[in-house]
Amino acid sequence: MSTLRLVALDDTVVFPGMPVTMQVETGEDQRVFLVPRQGTAYAKVGVVADVGDRVRVKGRRAVTLVPRYRAVAGQAVTDAAGVLRVDVEERPDVTPPPVATRDLEREYRAVVDEILDLRGDDGRIQSFVREITEPGALADTSGYSPTSTIPRRSSSSRPSTSSSA
């Protein structure tokens, strides 16, 4: 368990392995906990991210964040500087046995291919999806849809309390 700066994400859900550049406050922290927020409610699951380059985007300060793994929020405290810090329990993806995922993976890929065909994909996205070999990373692609709602994306942030997080 570690204690990290909490960075609330409004209208955004970030998944492990999905580098982003955002206008959020990270202070001098090198690692932060990114968690979706809707109104005053926070998601239970977020991602631990490394803080990369600090850059300017349209004249504003932004940071590159590299999400590493999922985590579940625990107790939160405000430090002496007024920064909200939260205990996080790591929940790295566990690869389930192939027999448990093979049929689901095949069905998901078929649905994605059909949707992309209907939208006129030139083959680049289909190729990208075909190259994904980790079940967790493949499941996370469902959150990339621009028409997906925040609650739906947050619920696809997966981990349960079981060991197959």
N, C-alpha and C positions, 0 to 999 in steps of 0.2 A: 504494500500500500504506500502511496506517496501523496503529498499535499501539493496541489498546483493552483495557479491562478485560474479562476473560472472566467471564461469568455463566452458570454451568452450570444447566440446567433439568432437574430430575428429573421424569419422568412428564408432560412437557409439550413440545410442539413448536409453535413460533410461526412464522407465515408473514409475508412482507412485506405491509404494508397491514392487518395484524390487530392493532389496538391492544389492549393488555392492562394490567391492574393486578395487580401481583404483589408478594409479600413476598420481595424479593431485595435484596441489598446492592449499591448502585451508588456508594457514597461520594459524592464531589462531581463525579464524571464526568458529562458532558453527553451522551456517546455511549458505548454498550457493545456487546459482541459476545455475543449470546445463542446458546448451543449446547446441543442436547439431550445428556443423559448418561444412560447406563444402566449402573448399577454403577460400574465404574471406566473404562468405555469412553465416549469422546466421539464424537459424530457428526463427520464431516469438513466438513459444510456447516452453517452457522448463519445468523443474520441480524444485521445491524448495526441497532441501534435507538437512537433519540433518547430520552433520559430526560426525562420530562415532570414533572408534578406529583408532589410527595411528599405522601402522604395517610395517614390512619389508617383501617384496615379491621379492625373488631372489636377495637379497642384496640391493634392492632399497626401498625408502620410498613410502608408499601408505596409503590411508585412506579408511575406510569403510564409504559408503554414504548410507543413508536411505531416498529415495525419498518419500515425503509426499503428494504433490498435484501439479497439473499443475499451471503454471503462464504464463502471457504474459509480455514480456519485454517492458519497457518504456524508459525514458531518461537514458542515461549512462554518467558517469563522471569518470575521473581518480582521485583517492585520492592522498594525499601528499606522500604516499609510492609507488605510481605508480600502484596501484591495480585498475583494472576496476570494478566499482560498477554500478549496474543498478537498477532502480526502477522497482519493479515487482508488477503486479496486480494479486492477487490470483484468480484462476479459478478452484475451487474444482468441482469434478464431481457432477452433479445433476442427480438423478435417475428419468428417464422418466416414465410415467405411463406404467404399464405392457402391456396394450393393444397395445402400440406403439412399443414394442420391442419383444413381445412373438414369433411372426413368424420369425423375423430376427434371434433371438437367436437360435431357433430350426434349421433353415437352416444352420447357422454358425457351430453349434455343429455337424450336419450331415457331413458337408464338412471336418471339422477337423477330425472326426472319420474315414472318408474314406481315407484321406491322411495318417493318422497314421497307418491304416490297411495296406495300400500299402507300407509303409516304414517298416513294421514289428514291430510296437510298442508292447512291452510286456504287455501293459495295464496300466502301471504306469502313462503315460502322459494323457491317456484318463480319468483315474480316477481323476487326478489333475484337468483337464478341467471341468469334471462333478461337481466338488465341488465348482466351482466359481459361486457365486450367484449375484454379482453386474454386471450390464450391462457394465459399463465402464471398469472394470477389465477384463471382458471377451473379450471386443473389443481389449484391450491392448495385449492380447496373440498373436494377428496377428503380432505384432512387434518382437516376439521372434524367428521367423524363420531365421535361419542362411543364407538362400538364398534370403531374402528380402533385397532390396537396401536401402541405407540411405535415399534418397528422399521419398521412399514409407513409411519407418518407421516414418519419421518426419511428413508426412501427416497424419499418423494414430494417431498422438499425439493430435488429435481431436479438442479442443475447437474452437468454432466459436465465433462471437461477440454476439450471442444470449444468453439468460439466461439458455439454456440447455447445456451449456459449456461442 
